[in-house]
Amino acid sequence: MGIEKQIAEEVVRLLVERGMVLGGPKIQPRLMTVAQAGEYLGRSKDGVRRLIESGKLKTIRHDRRVFLDVRDLDQAIEDAKK
């Protein structure tokens, strides 16, 4: 395999790894599951559930699924700084 092809494959791998596509950055979803929110906040799923139960995080319910708005998560982070 030529060096050019190796470089091209490495560039593609890095773009995919970083969530980017050739047309620009990957669209990030606004709603997250409890597990995704936990990863975003650096908390466990149970920790996120406790924040929900205590009223510190608002949820969006769709059918039986529970989602959290990334804007609410960001606001909770800002509120914790104060």
N, C-alpha and C positions, 0 to 999 in steps of 0.2 A: 504494500500500500504506500502511495506517495505521501510525502510530508504535507502537501496541500490538503489532501483528503483527511489526514489525521487531524490537522488544525481545524478544518471545517466541522468534523464530527465532534471535536472538543468544544467548539463554540456553540454548536447546537445543544450538546449535553448541558452546558452551563446555562444557556437560555432557558431550557426546560426546568432545570433544577431551581432557578431563581424565579420561576413563574412568569417568564416573559415569552412572548411570541414575536415573530418577525414584524408584525404590524403594531406593536406597542405592548405596554404592560397588560398582563392578564387581568380581566375584570374580577374584582374581589366581591364575594357575596356580602350583602348587608346583614342578612340574618344568619345566625350561627346556632348549631345544636348546643345542648348543655356540654357535651364533650369538647366541641370546638371552642366554646367560650372558656372552658377550663384551661385548655391549652393556651389560649390567648392571654388569660389572666395569670397563668402560672399556678392554677389551683386544680384540685381534683374535681371530678364530677360531683362528689358529695359536698365538697366545699362550695361549689356553685349553687347546688340545691339549697344549702343552708342560707346563702345570700339571698336566694329567691324567697325562701320561707320567711326570712326576717324582714322582707320588704325592701332590701337594699338594691335588688335588681328586678326590673320589670320583665315580663314575658309576653310573648305573642303565641297564642295557641291556634293551631290550624289542625282541625280534626282532633286527633289525640296526641299530635306532636307538639313539642314545646321548643320555641326558638327565642333567642335573645338578639336584640338589635345592637350591632357593633357600636352605634352612637351612644347607647345607654352604657355599654361597657366602658367606653372612653370617658364618659361622664363620671362613672363610679371611680375610675382611676383618678380623675381630677379632684373629685370630692375627697378622696382619701389623702390627698396631698395637703389639704387645708388644716 
